[in-house]
Amino acid sequence: MVQPSIYGTDNSRMLDAMAMFGEMARGVAVVAEDVGRAEIQRLHAAGIRGLRVNIELVKPVDSKELARRMIHLARRTRDMDWHLQLYIGSHFLEALVPTVEQLPVDVVFDHMARIPANEVPGHPGLGAVQRMLRTGRCWIKVSGAYRVSRKEGHYEEVARLARALVEAYPDRMVWGSDWPHTPPHAYEPAPDGTIMPFRRLDTGQLLDLLADWVPDDHVRNRILVQNPARLYGFD
């Protein structure tokens, strides 16, 4: 489970849900930069195995500030075998290569690194992601097809991006449902009482995409079972 942006650093709802599943649950939390050692240990005992850095749905920052945050959080959790999960725009990817190459923890890029599917091949971020994957410390979450395509409900162009990543680095891919499917949000908060409905998406169609992108049963097993077992500490 991954901490939703709207709750900020209050992970209590996610932790309550994880507690219902017991030992089979793992989570990715959001914490303040001054998080203490006791809180990190408490989160680890509850099943947290990573920290989310989300600058897409909160106040924007530049690449230097993003790198600083990543280094700071990595140093605080390096002995816990946690990872950082990044929800960022693809325009950051090239600038982050030196940082990722030197971090003491693994890095997971949300939603196929947010590379626009209609710009593959040729997008500079794709080369940057491939370089980071070669370090053996980087992962890609194959999820959120509608977040990398301008044609919601028609994901033919996403297949080219997903297949390129899976075929080159099958051992560095994990899958995510991205449920519930939240709508795009502005950087400024909505007025009190404003209801933002979830997107009306075909869940079955989204689930079927993985079988289309990864037709090989053994590779799919890596993405759905073996890889997450390593990343989230199940093995």
VEXZALO-422980 format. One record per residue (C-alpha): residue number from 1; y, z, x. Coordinates in nm, 4 decimals, padded with zeros to 6 digits. Example, Ala and Ser with C-alpha at 12.3 -4.5 7.8 and 13.67 -1.06 7.14 Angstrom:
BEGIN
[1 [-00.4500 00.7800 01.2300]]
[2 [-00.1060 00.7140 01.3670]]
END
This chain:
BEGIN
[1 [00.0000 00.0000 00.0000]]
[2 [00.3511 -00.0759 00.1174]]
[3 [00.6596 00.1319 00.0394]]
[4 [00.8899 -00.0615 -00.1997]]
[5 [01.2460 -00.1112 -00.0814]]
[6 [01.4016 00.0431 -00.3922]]
[7 [01.2685 00.3908 -00.3089]]
[8 [01.4168 00.3954 00.0401]]
[9 [01.2649 00.6693 00.2551]]
[10 [01.1209 00.8604 -00.0433]]
[11 [00.7523 00.7748 00.0037]]
[12 [00.6297 01.0293 -00.2506]]
[13 [00.5295 00.7808 -00.5217]]
[14 [00.3247 00.5738 -00.2815]]
[15 [00.1648 00.8824 -00.1296]]
[16 [00.0702 01.0060 -00.4781]]
[17 [-00.1006 00.6744 -00.5482]]
[18 [-00.2783 00.6812 -00.2119]]
[19 [-00.4042 01.0331 -00.2810]]
[20 [-00.5788 00.9044 -00.5930]]
[21 [-00.7844 00.6694 -00.3743]]
[22 [-00.8565 00.9283 -00.1067]]
[23 [-00.9895 00.8199 00.2329]]
[24 [-01.0102 00.4542 00.1313]]
[25 [-00.6296 00.4218 00.1121]]
[26 [-00.3900 00.3163 00.3865]]
[27 [-00.0139 00.2782 00.3636]]
[28 [00.2990 00.1477 00.5332]]
[29 [00.5945 00.3836 00.4944]]
[30 [00.9713 00.3718 00.5369]]
[31 [01.1332 00.6561 00.7294]]
[32 [01.4759 00.7545 00.8548]]
[33 [01.5488 00.6985 01.2221]]
[34 [01.5648 01.0729 01.2844]]
[35 [01.2194 01.1342 01.1338]]
[36 [01.0609 01.4416 01.2885]]
[37 [00.7231 01.4825 01.4509]]
[38 [00.5914 01.7030 01.1720]]
[39 [00.6731 01.4375 00.9107]]
[40 [00.5031 01.1652 01.1138]]
[41 [00.1892 01.3780 01.1403]]
[42 [00.2001 01.4538 00.7672]]
[43 [00.2234 01.0831 00.6867]]
[44 [-00.0615 01.0022 00.9237]]
[45 [-00.2856 01.2602 00.7568]]
[46 [-00.2051 01.0998 00.4211]]
[47 [-00.3207 00.7591 00.5442]]
[48 [-00.0009 00.5975 00.6708]]
[49 [-00.0648 00.3561 00.9556]]
[50 [00.2614 00.1672 00.9867]]
[51 [00.6367 00.1684 00.9304]]
[52 [00.8229 -00.0974 00.7385]]
[53 [01.1511 -00.2365 00.8668]]
[54 [01.3192 -00.4224 00.5828]]
[55 [01.6558 -00.5853 00.6374]]
[56 [01.6199 -00.8556 00.3731]]
[57 [01.6824 -00.6317 00.0737]]
[58 [01.9166 -00.3829 00.2348]]
[59 [02.2400 -00.4122 00.4300]]
[60 [02.2090 -00.7014 00.6779]]
[61 [02.2100 -00.6379 01.0544]]
[62 [02.2184 -00.8614 01.3597]]
[63 [01.9265 -00.9263 01.5950]]
[64 [02.0407 -00.6675 01.8505]]
[65 [02.0524 -00.3906 01.5904]]
[66 [01.7141 -00.4957 01.4539]]
[67 [01.5617 -00.4843 01.8020]]
[68 [01.7136 -00.1413 01.8631]]
[69 [01.5592 -00.0048 01.5422]]
[70 [01.2209 -00.1515 01.6275]]
[71 [01.2202 -00.0020 01.9772]]
[72 [01.3316 00.3367 01.8470]]
[73 [01.0604 00.3579 01.5786]]
[74 [00.7942 00.2247 01.8131]]
[75 [00.8668 00.4970 02.0670]]
[76 [00.8424 00.7662 01.8002]]
[77 [00.4994 00.6505 01.6810]]
[78 [00.3386 00.4875 01.9848]]
[79 [00.0735 00.7597 02.0226]]
[80 [-00.0285 00.7356 01.6532]]
[81 [-00.1648 00.3788 01.6795]]
[82 [00.0731 00.2676 01.4059]]
[83 [00.2408 -00.0704 01.3721]]
[84 [00.5778 -00.1994 01.2566]]
[85 [00.5876 -00.4276 00.9533]]
[86 [00.8920 -00.6553 00.9442]]
[87 [01.0428 -00.8046 00.6317]]
[88 [01.3099 -01.0217 00.7870]]
[89 [01.4574 -01.3680 00.7665]]
[90 [01.3018 -01.6394 00.9813]]
[91 [01.6323 -01.6869 01.1649]]
[92 [01.5567 -01.3642 01.3569]]
[93 [01.2229 -01.4805 01.4986]]
[94 [01.3345 -01.6499 01.8197]]
[95 [01.5617 -01.3619 01.9181]]
[96 [01.2822 -01.1058 01.8649]]
[97 [01.0293 -01.2617 02.1033]]
[98 [01.1322 -01.0543 02.4107]]
[99 [01.1330 -00.7341 02.2058]]
[100 [00.7890 -00.7913 02.0527]]
[101 [00.6438 -00.8830 02.3915]]
[102 [00.7469 -00.5433 02.5304]]
[103 [00.6854 -00.3120 02.2360]]
[104 [00.4157 -00.0446 02.2755]]
[105 [00.2949 -00.1017 01.9175]]
[106 [00.1719 -00.3958 01.7104]]
[107 [00.4038 -00.5895 01.4800]]
[108 [00.3165 -00.7389 01.1405]]
[109 [00.5350 -01.0109 00.9925]]
[110 [00.5534 -01.0058 00.6142]]
[111 [00.5030 -01.3191 00.4049]]
[112 [00.4105 -01.5675 00.6776]]
[113 [00.7182 -01.4583 00.8738]]
[114 [00.9385 -01.5968 00.5956]]
[115 [00.9269 -01.9449 00.7530]]
[116 [01.0460 -02.1947 00.4879]]
[117 [00.7423 -02.4002 00.3926]]
[118 [00.9498 -02.7129 00.3412]]
[119 [01.0640 -02.6969 00.7057]]
[120 [00.7157 -02.7034 00.8605]]
[121 [00.6598 -02.8508 01.1136]]
[122 [00.9780 -02.8325 01.3149]]
[123 [01.1140 -02.4906 01.2237]]
[124 [01.1992 -02.3058 01.5481]]
[125 [01.0622 -01.9825 01.4075]]
[126 [00.7107 -02.1250 01.3974]]
[127 [00.7035 -02.1692 01.7741]]
[128 [00.8419 -01.8180 01.8186]]
[129 [00.5721 -01.6721 01.5947]]
[130 [00.3010 -01.8595 01.7831]]
[131 [00.4302 -01.7187 02.1109]]
[132 [00.4271 -01.3651 01.9705]]
[133 [00.0776 -01.4115 01.8291]]
[134 [-00.0480 -01.5022 02.1754]]
[135 [00.0475 -01.1547 02.2981]]
[136 [-00.2363 -01.0069 02.0939]]
[137 [00.0065 -00.7520 01.9481]]
[138 [00.1354 -00.9540 01.6555]]
[139 [-00.0054 -01.0107 01.3059]]
[140 [00.0902 -01.2312 01.0133]]
[141 [00.0493 -01.1270 00.6509]]
[142 [-00.0662 -01.4283 00.4501]]
[143 [00.1110 -01.3432 00.1273]]
[144 [00.4125 -01.4140 -00.0899]]
[145 [00.3719 -01.7902 -00.1283]]
[146 [00.6653 -01.7918 -00.3689]]
[147 [00.8827 -01.6225 -00.1072]]
[148 [00.8527 -01.9110 00.1406]]
[149 [00.8699 -02.1966 -00.1106]]
[150 [01.1524 -02.3228 -00.3284]]
[151 [00.8984 -02.4621 -00.5756]]
[152 [00.7711 -02.1509 -00.7511]]
[153 [00.4353 -02.2245 -00.9097]]
[154 [00.3781 -02.5329 -00.6933]]
[155 [00.2566 -02.4274 -00.3519]]
[156 [00.1282 -02.7466 -00.1956]]
[157 [00.3892 -02.7282 00.0802]]
[158 [00.2958 -02.3657 00.1568]]
[159 [-00.0602 -02.4732 00.2337]]
[160 [00.0526 -02.6550 00.5481]]
[161 [00.2166 -02.3386 00.6850]]
[162 [-00.0702 -02.1071 00.5883]]
[163 [-00.3395 -02.3350 00.7279]]
[164 [-00.1533 -02.3878 01.0535]]
[165 [-00.1344 -02.0123 01.1115]]
[166 [-00.4905 -01.9362 01.0027]]
[167 [-00.6511 -02.2178 01.1980]]
[168 [-00.4739 -02.1221 01.5204]]
[169 [-00.4988 -01.7414 01.4955]]
[170 [-00.7680 -01.6348 01.2444]]
[171 [-00.8084 -01.2965 01.4167]]
[172 [-00.4419 -01.2079 01.3651]]
[173 [-00.4125 -01.2709 00.9915]]
[174 [-00.4278 -01.0204 00.7047]]
[175 [-00.3796 -01.0792 00.3339]]
[176 [-00.1563 -00.9074 00.0802]]
[177 [-00.1170 -00.9431 -00.2959]]
[178 [00.2602 -00.8770 -00.2903]]
[179 [00.2127 -00.7149 -00.6315]]
[180 [00.4194 -00.6312 -00.8303]]
[181 [00.6216 -00.9487 -00.7956]]
[182 [00.9783 -00.8291 -00.7752]]
[183 [01.2708 -01.0682 -00.8230]]
[184 [01.5332 -01.1488 -00.5603]]
[185 [01.8021 -00.8841 -00.5315]]
[186 [02.1586 -00.8975 -00.4100]]
[187 [02.2679 -00.6729 -00.1253]]
[188 [02.4918 -00.4784 -00.3614]]
[189 [02.3233 -00.2401 -00.6088]]
[190 [02.3053 -00.3447 -00.9736]]
[191 [02.5069 -00.1483 -01.2321]]
[192 [02.3384 00.1610 -01.3697]]
[193 [02.1023 00.0770 -01.6521]]
[194 [02.0481 -00.2832 -01.5446]]
[195 [01.6874 -00.3863 -01.5944]]
[196 [01.5473 -00.6374 -01.3456]]
[197 [01.2235 -00.7812 -01.4889]]
[198 [00.9342 -00.8696 -01.2611]]
[199 [00.8632 -01.2362 -01.2025]]
[200 [00.6234 -01.3937 -01.4492]]
[201 [00.3723 -01.5354 -01.2046]]
[202 [00.0120 -01.6466 -01.2473]]
[203 [-00.1806 -01.3802 -01.0554]]
[204 [-00.5018 -01.5797 -01.0718]]
[205 [-00.3306 -01.8794 -00.9176]]
[206 [-00.1926 -01.6672 -00.6344]]
[207 [-00.5371 -01.5197 -00.5657]]
[208 [-00.6952 -01.8646 -00.5620]]
[209 [-00.4541 -01.9839 -00.2953]]
[210 [-00.6400 -01.7967 -00.0222]]
[211 [-00.9639 -01.9785 -00.1017]]
[212 [-00.7761 -02.3072 -00.0780]]
[213 [-00.6025 -02.2198 00.2477]]
[214 [-00.9149 -02.0632 00.4018]]
[215 [-01.2248 -02.2458 00.2715]]
[216 [-01.4544 -02.1011 00.5396]]
[217 [-01.6276 -01.7856 00.4112]]
[218 [-01.6531 -01.6292 00.7565]]
[219 [-01.2834 -01.6755 00.8326]]
[220 [-01.1923 -01.5371 00.4900]]
[221 [-01.4049 -01.2338 00.5665]]
[222 [-01.2058 -01.1791 00.8845]]
[223 [-00.8778 -01.1918 00.6946]]
[224 [-00.9892 -00.9736 00.4036]]
[225 [-01.2212 -00.7265 00.5806]]
[226 [-01.2502 -00.7317 00.9581]]
[227 [-00.8864 -00.7800 01.0570]]
[228 [-00.7399 -00.5166 00.8209]]
[229 [-01.0151 -00.2750 00.9261]]
[230 [-00.8773 -00.2972 01.2807]]
[231 [-00.5092 -00.3026 01.1905]]
[232 [-00.5140 -00.0165 00.9407]]
[233 [-00.7661 00.2010 01.1204]]
[234 [-01.0710 00.1705 00.8959]]
[235 [-01.3155 00.0910 01.1764]]
END
